[in-house]
Amino acid sequence: MTTTEDVHALAFMTGDEFHIPTYRLLRQDGSLFEGADVPDLDQDQEKALRLYRAMLVTRVLDERMMAAQRQGRLSFYMQCTGEEAAVVGATAALDDADMIMAQYREQGALVYRGFTYDEFMNQLFGNELDYGKGRQMPIHYGSRKLHYMTISSPLATQIPQATGYAYGQKLAGEGHCTITFFGEGAASEGDFHAALNMAAVHEVPVIFFCRNNGYAISTPAHEQFAADGIAPRAFGYRMHVIRVDGNDVLAVYRATQAARTIAVEKNQPVLIEAMTYRLAAHSSSDDPSGYRSRKEEDAWREKDPILRMRRWLSGKGWWSDDEEKELQESLRREVLETMKRAEKRPPPPLDSLVTDVYADVTPALQRQLDALKQHIRRYPDDYPKGALSLDPGVRAEDVADKPADDDRGGA
């Protein structure tokens, strides 16, 4: 049991006795701070360009898909805009076999690991090639092959799940860890505290990565907590912690790289708080003008993480304006072409509604499915074209007026 030195004069502590500094390596003009702890990325042009391309792909994808949502082609979307360095920088510091448990703004992690535009679009449109078979809202990605756990909507549930998964990795002893991303708003959920306590007590290789972008949807950080951000909470669980400039890709990469070493080699959890900003709305359903000023947004646009990294790459002679223009144009074309293909693909087969739950479809589920099919045959004009492939030899008009055996499983 930990003991403390006895004192004999009454004195309360509030936490104001110290302040956690922010780790930074890269100035906004692309130059390194004097004495900066330069990461190996500074000597690895191929990896640096892979990282930058992933950030740019994420930005272009977000721009195009938000426009598609506004055109009515997509029901919902959430952007990573402004937080690319935090997400992609952290992912690049991991082993590609490490598990990622994301919140819902980490598409950049998938991009870095090789998720294709086709895979993104299939999920967004819920077509027949969607890995989730159309059962999830848009942006709820998942990829077994890329070690990216499928996203779920309830806030913060992935945090304790990450602790449990990391405990399994510890038992397996294969040298892998789990990283879980979440916002500072999610850190207000009880799941956060339960996860950190469990991870610290059981000593598991997990990295808790908090993207502190200043707002929990419309609630500013100063209305969420009175303490010095999220980082000090680690001390309550005797956990390693660092605060980093989330718009500085080199600092994020180096901090996560060091955190992974602690997690994997010592089986100890780490909390990273990345100070960043959501340049876009919370989601396609949100209007940020109702709770923050244009002046505030403009100030943060000056700290754009993509612009900062581009300047660093240019300063090293690894990137040029011509290459930037060519890549952006090709990416925009590819996004639009891929989206058009995905839109034309049919939805998942109707029978997939009752699969993947039981090894064999239960009689109750089969009855519901049969009733649904009969209902669609009766009212074909009320459903998308091709929603149901009729049995051979059966015409819609033959069953249009036929009463269903059980309409309880219908629309």
C-alpha positions in Angstrom: 0.0 0.0 0.0 1.3 3.5 -0.9 2.0 5.7 2.2 2.5 9.4 2.4 4.5 11.7 4.6 2.6 12.8 7.7 1.9 16.5 8.2 0.7 18.2 11.4 -0.6 21.5 10.0 -4.0 21.5 8.3 -3.6 22.1 4.5 -5.9 21.1 1.7 -4.7 20.6 -1.9 -6.7 21.6 -5.0 -4.5 20.6 -7.8 -3.6 24.2 -8.6 -0.1 23.5 -7.2 1.1 22.4 -10.6 0.3 22.7 -14.3 0.9 20.0 -17.0 2.9 21.5 -19.9 2.2 20.8 -23.5 4.7 18.9 -25.6 5.6 20.6 -28.9 8.2 20.0 -31.5 7.0 21.9 -34.6 6.2 25.6 -35.1 3.4 26.6 -37.3 5.9 27.8 -40.0 7.2 24.2 -40.2 10.4 24.7 -38.3 11.5 22.8 -35.3 11.8 24.4 -31.9 15.4 24.7 -30.7 16.4 21.6 -28.7 13.3 19.7 -30.0 13.3 15.9 -29.4 13.3 15.1 -33.1 11.6 11.8 -33.8 12.8 9.1 -36.3 10.2 10.4 -38.7 12.6 13.3 -39.4 14.8 10.8 -41.2 12.2 8.7 -42.8 10.8 10.4 -46.0 8.7 7.4 -47.1 6.8 7.2 -43.8 6.5 10.9 -43.5 4.9 11.2 -46.9 2.6 8.2 -46.2 1.5 10.0 -43.0 0.9 13.3 -44.9 -1.0 11.6 -47.7 -3.3 10.0 -45.1 -4.0 13.4 -43.6 -4.7 14.9 -47.0 -6.9 12.0 -48.1 -8.9 12.4 -44.9 -9.4 16.1 -45.4 -10.5 15.6 -49.1 -12.8 12.7 -48.1 -14.5 14.9 -45.5 -15.0 17.8 -47.8 -16.5 15.7 -50.6 -18.7 13.6 -48.3 -20.1 16.6 -46.4 -21.0 18.1 -49.7 -22.7 14.9 -50.7 -24.7 15.0 -47.5 -25.8 18.5 -48.2 -26.9 17.3 -51.7 -29.1 14.7 -50.1 -27.0 11.8 -51.4 -25.9 10.8 -47.9 -28.0 10.8 -44.7 -25.3 11.7 -42.1 -21.6 12.5 -41.9 -18.9 13.5 -39.3 -15.6 15.2 -40.1 -12.1 14.8 -38.8 -11.2 18.3 -40.1 -8.6 20.0 -37.9 -7.8 16.9 -36.0 -5.9 14.9 -38.7 -2.5 15.3 -37.0 -3.8 13.9 -33.7 -5.4 10.8 -35.3 -3.0 10.0 -38.1 0.1 10.9 -36.1 -0.9 8.6 -33.3 -1.8 5.7 -35.7 1.6 6.0 -37.5 3.4 5.5 -34.2 1.7 2.1 -33.7 2.4 -1.3 -35.0 -0.1 -2.0 -37.8 -1.3 -5.1 -35.8 -2.2 -3.0 -32.7 -5.9 -2.6 -32.1 -7.6 0.7 -32.6 -10.9 1.4 -30.8 -12.2 4.7 -32.2 -15.0 7.1 -31.3 -16.4 8.3 -34.6 -13.9 10.9 -35.9 -10.9 8.7 -36.6 -11.3 7.9 -40.3 -7.7 9.1 -40.7 -6.5 6.0 -38.8 -8.2 3.8 -41.4 -6.8 5.8 -44.3 -3.3 5.4 -42.9 -3.7 1.6 -42.6 -5.0 1.2 -46.1 -8.8 1.4 -46.0 -9.8 2.2 -49.6 -12.2 4.8 -50.9 -14.4 1.9 -52.0 -14.5 0.5 -48.5 -15.4 3.9 -47.1 -18.2 4.5 -49.7 -19.6 1.0 -49.3 -20.1 1.7 -45.6 -21.4 5.2 -46.0 -24.1 4.1 -48.5 -24.8 0.7 -46.8 -24.7 -1.2 -50.0 -24.2 -4.9 -50.7 -20.4 -4.7 -50.2 -20.6 -2.9 -46.8 -18.9 -5.1 -44.2 -21.7 -4.2 -41.8 -24.4 -5.2 -44.3 -26.1 -1.8 -44.0 -26.9 -2.2 -40.4 -25.0 0.8 -39.1 -25.3 4.6 -39.6 -22.8 6.2 -41.9 -19.2 6.6 -40.5 -19.5 3.5 -38.3 -16.6 1.8 -39.9 -14.9 -1.4 -39.0 -12.1 -3.6 -40.4 -11.0 -6.9 -39.0 -8.0 -7.0 -41.3 -6.8 -3.6 -40.3 -7.4 -4.2 -36.6 -10.0 -1.4 -36.3 -12.9 -2.3 -34.1 -16.3 -1.4 -35.5 -17.6 1.9 -34.2 -20.7 2.0 -32.0 -22.8 5.1 -31.3 -23.1 5.1 -27.5 -20.5 7.6 -26.2 -17.4 6.2 -24.5 -18.3 2.5 -24.5 -15.1 1.8 -26.4 -12.9 3.0 -23.5 -13.5 0.1 -21.1 -13.7 -2.3 -24.0 -10.2 -1.2 -24.9 -9.0 -2.0 -21.4 -10.5 -5.5 -21.7 -9.0 -6.1 -25.1 -5.6 -5.0 -23.9 -5.9 -7.4 -21.0 -6.3 -10.1 -23.5 -3.2 -8.9 -25.4 -1.2 -9.0 -22.2 -2.2 -12.6 -21.7 -1.4 -13.5 -25.3 2.1 -12.0 -24.9 2.6 -11.2 -28.5 3.8 -7.6 -27.9 0.7 -5.7 -29.1 -1.3 -2.9 -27.5 -4.7 -1.2 -27.9 -5.2 2.5 -28.5 -8.6 4.1 -27.8 -9.6 7.5 -29.1 -12.2 9.7 -27.5 -13.1 13.4 -27.0 -12.9 15.3 -23.8 -16.7 15.2 -23.6 -16.5 11.4 -23.6 -14.1 11.7 -20.6 -17.1 13.0 -18.6 -18.7 9.6 -18.9 -18.3 7.0 -16.1 -16.9 4.5 -18.6 -13.8 6.7 -18.8 -13.0 6.4 -15.1 -13.9 2.7 -14.8 -11.6 2.0 -17.8 -8.6 3.9 -16.4 -9.0 2.3 -12.9 -9.3 -1.2 -14.4 -6.3 -0.6 -16.7 -4.1 0.7 -13.9 -5.0 -2.1 -11.4 -4.5 -4.9 -13.9 -1.5 -3.3 -15.7 -2.6 -3.7 -19.3 -1.0 -2.3 -22.5 -3.5 0.3 -23.5 -3.1 3.9 -24.6 -6.0 6.3 -23.8 -5.9 9.0 -26.4 -8.1 12.0 -25.6 -8.7 14.5 -28.5 -9.4 17.6 -26.5 -11.0 19.8 -29.2 -12.6 22.2 -26.8 -16.2 21.2 -27.3 -18.5 18.3 -26.4 -20.8 19.1 -29.3 -21.8 22.6 -28.2 -20.6 22.5 -24.6 -17.2 24.3 -24.2 -14.5 22.7 -22.1 -14.7 25.3 -19.3 -18.3 24.2 -18.7 -17.3 20.5 -18.6 -14.7 20.4 -15.9 -13.0 22.8 -13.5 -9.6 21.1 -13.5 -6.6 21.6 -15.8 -8.0 19.5 -18.6 -8.1 15.7 -18.8 -4.4 14.9 -18.3 -4.4 15.4 -14.4 -6.9 12.7 -14.0 -4.2 10.1 -14.7 -2.6 10.8 -11.4 -5.7 9.5 -9.6 -4.9 6.2 -11.2 -1.1 6.3 -10.9 -0.8 6.3 -14.6 1.7 7.7 -17.1 0.4 10.8 -18.8 1.5 13.5 -21.3 -0.2 16.5 -22.8 0.7 17.2 -26.4 0.0 19.8 -29.1 -2.6 17.8 -31.1 -1.9 19.9 -34.3 1.8 19.1 -34.2 2.1 15.8 -36.0 5.7 15.2 -35.0 4.9 15.7 -31.3 1.9 13.4 -31.5 3.9 10.8 -33.3 6.8 10.9 -30.8 4.6 11.0 -27.8 2.5 8.0 -29.0 5.6 6.1 -30.0 7.0 6.5 -26.4 3.6 5.7 -24.9 3.5 2.4 -26.9 6.9 1.4 -25.5 5.6 1.9 -22.0 2.4 0.0 -22.7 4.0 -3.0 -24.5 7.3 -3.3 -22.6 6.0 -2.5 -19.1 2.4 -3.5 -19.5 1.4 -0.1 -18.1 -1.4 2.1 -19.4 -0.8 5.6 -20.7 -3.1 8.7 -21.0 -2.4 11.2 -23.8 -4.3 14.4 -24.0 -4.0 16.0 -27.4 -4.9 19.7 -27.5 -6.6 20.4 -30.8 -9.7 21.9 -32.4 -12.6 20.8 -34.5 -12.6 23.1 -37.5 -15.8 21.6 -38.8 -19.2 21.2 -37.2 -19.7 18.4 -34.7 -21.7 16.5 -37.4 -23.8 17.2 -40.5 -26.7 17.9 -38.1 -24.8 20.6 -36.2 -24.4 24.4 -36.7 -21.4 25.6 -34.7 -22.2 29.3 -35.3 -24.7 29.0 -32.5 -22.0 28.4 -29.8 -18.6 29.7 -31.1 -17.4 32.7 -33.0 -15.9 33.1 -36.4 -13.0 34.9 -34.8 -12.2 31.8 -32.7 -12.5 29.5 -35.7 -10.2 31.7 -37.8 -7.6 31.8 -35.1 -7.5 28.0 -35.1 -7.4 27.8 -38.9 -4.0 29.5 -38.7 -2.9 26.4 -36.7 -4.1 24.0 -39.4 -2.2 20.7 -38.8 -2.0 19.9 -42.5 -0.6 23.2 -43.4 2.0 22.9 -40.6 3.2 19.5 -41.8 3.2 20.6 -45.4 5.6 23.4 -44.5 7.8 21.0 -42.6 8.0 18.6 -45.6 8.7 21.5 -48.0 11.4 22.8 -45.8 13.1 19.4 -46.0 12.7 19.3 -49.7 10.3 16.3 -49.6 7.3 18.1 -51.0 6.4 20.8 -53.5 3.5 23.0 -54.4 3.1 21.2 -57.8 3.0 17.8 -56.0 0.4 19.2 -53.6 -1.8 20.5 -56.4 -1.6 17.2 -58.4 -2.4 15.0 -55.4 -5.4 17.1 -54.3 -6.9 17.1 -57.8 -6.4 13.3 -58.2 -7.9 12.6 -54.8 -11.0 14.7 -55.5 -11.5 12.9 -58.8 -11.1 9.5 -57.1 -13.5 10.4 -54.3 -16.2 11.4 -56.8 -15.8 8.4 -59.1 -15.8 6.0 -56.2 -18.9 7.6 -54.7 -20.8 7.3 -58.0 -19.9 3.6 -58.1 -21.0 3.0 -54.5 -24.3 4.8 -55.0 -25.3 2.4 -57.9 -24.6 -0.8 -55.9 -27.7 -2.5 -54.6 -28.5 -2.8 -50.9 -27.6 -6.0 -49.0 -29.9 -9.0 -49.7 -33.0 -9.0 -47.6 -32.2 -12.3 -46.1 -29.1 -10.8 -44.4 -31.5 -9.1 -41.9 -31.7 -12.4 -39.9 -28.2 -13.8 -40.4 -25.1 -13.4 -38.1 -27.1 -13.6 -34.9 -27.6 -17.4 -34.5 -25.7 -20.2 -36.2 -29.1 -21.2 -37.7 -32.0 -18.9 -38.3 -34.6 -19.5 -35.6 -38.2 -20.4 -36.5 -39.4 -17.1 -35.0 -37.0 -15.0 -37.1 -37.8 -17.0 -40.2 -41.5 -16.3 -39.7 -40.8 -12.6 -39.4 -38.7 -12.6 -42.5 -41.4 -14.5 -44.5 -44.0 -12.0 -43.3 -41.8 -9.1 -44.3 -41.3 -10.5 -47.8 -45.1 -11.0 -48.2 -45.7 -7.4 -47.0 -43.2 -6.0 -49.6 -44.8 -8.1 -52.4 -48.2 -6.5 -51.4 -46.8 -2.9 -51.4 -43.9 -2.9 -53.9 -44.3 0.8 -54.7 -43.6 1.7 -51.1 -40.1 0.1 -51.0 -36.9 0.8 -53.0 -36.8 -0.9 -56.3 -35.2 -4.3 -56.0 -35.7 -4.5 -52.3 -37.1 -7.9 -52.8 -36.2 -10.5 -55.5 -39.5 -12.4 -56.0 -39.4 -16.1 -56.1 -39.3 -17.7 -59.6 -42.6 -17.6 -61.3 -44.3 -15.3 -58.8 -45.5 -11.9 -59.9 -46.1 -8.9 -57.7 -49.6 -8.5 -59.0 -50.5 -12.1 -58.1 -49.9 -11.3 -54.4 -50.9 -7.6 -54.3 -54.3 -8.3 -52.8 -53.5 -11.5 -50.9 -53.7 -11.0 -47.2 -50.4 -11.6 -45.3 -50.4 -14.5 -42.8 -48.8 -12.2 -40.3 -48.1 -8.5 -40.9 -46.5 -8.0 -37.5 -43.0 -8.5 -39.0 -43.7 -6.0 -41.8 -42.8 -2.4 -42.2 
